[in-house]
């Protein structure tokens, strides 16, 4: 029983990959005392857990736990209960034309760069990642974007509370922030619907579905907005950092095929979501280790995505990597619903950085956010050079 991987250790926050690689070599399936969970570092083990939803539950009620009503969403329900709400959102998303959303996101970044050029050092997170992510997710859903600074504070409190198991003091601010977010989402459901994904799912559930289905839809809309925004903002910060520390990578992504494969590689290489939790509903064995029914399992995406058994040159940024079946967007019945939107947003970011006449350059060390579940920057200083 070891606890060598401490996600909140300053060195690990800075660069988790060497510690995770060592852990994968030494003891690929290990008990993590702090997380009260088994942790998986190998790609194949994580993939198995994510796919086998019958053995590994996301829904805490399947292992005797409770889920408060506001949390019943696509994210907490498992198949078959999850199927209707998941397919409702997936169908609405497929019907949405993402091209104009990508173009508006590109223009937004371009305009921000115009304003920031010549203004000296600025923070990539506050000035680009946050406004881009709030705007793109609001655009997708078809809702008025909330003031992005204010929304970032609410979302941060929720994001930090995901580490409540490690730091109980974060739980209460997270609860209050969730309340604020619920009020915002409620207001979208009482106002008349604007065109967008939300209007589509509201329309589809208006006449035929019961109150429970409508609750799942509202809660899922909340997850899409907050979860989508926070992971997108974190991904943008990480992507910009990777591009700034890999000379020539940004310029190579001027080529369309590399833009498309490159944004996926950026998420594999240093993605925002560090892992996810499931609970074994029956005893099983993973990698020669006995797991008892009721025990938790964390699939460490950051480790799986650098597993040399699954990826050649796993520690290198390979912009034309194909196929690239990384776990940065998860896998199986809980895989990210917003993948295509996130890809569009990241392409918009990279295209705008490449189109703009000023050149983005690092302007000091960024500060990593002290969160275990989400890998993000609190601040990332940069400057635009003529
Ligand atoms: C680069 C940005 C993003 C990354 C890396 C990402 C990553 C992920 C991952 C890893 C999961 C699965 C977690 C698990 O298995 O427990 C997930 C789920 C989810 N994501 Fe994303 N995401 C991103 C952006 C977005 C966006 C923009 C949206 C919405 C507009 C979104 C909506 C969702 C939803 C609704 C789920 C829950 C799906 C379910 O449990 O069935 N994500 N995301």
Boltz pocket constraint, residues with backbone or C-beta under 6 A from the ligand:
constraints:
  - pocket:
      binder: B
      contacts: [[A, 74], [A, 75], [A, 76], [A, 86], [A, 137], [A, 140], [A, 220], [A, 223], [A, 224], [A, 225], [A, 227], [A, 228], [A, 229], [A, 231], [A, 232], [A, 235], [A, 267], [A, 271], [A, 272], [A, 273], [A, 275], [A, 276], [A, 277], [A, 327], [A, 328], [A, 329], [A, 330], [A, 331], [A, 333], [A, 334], [A, 335], [A, 336], [A, 337], [A, 338], [A, 339], [A, 341], [A, 342], [A, 343]]
      max_distance: 6.0
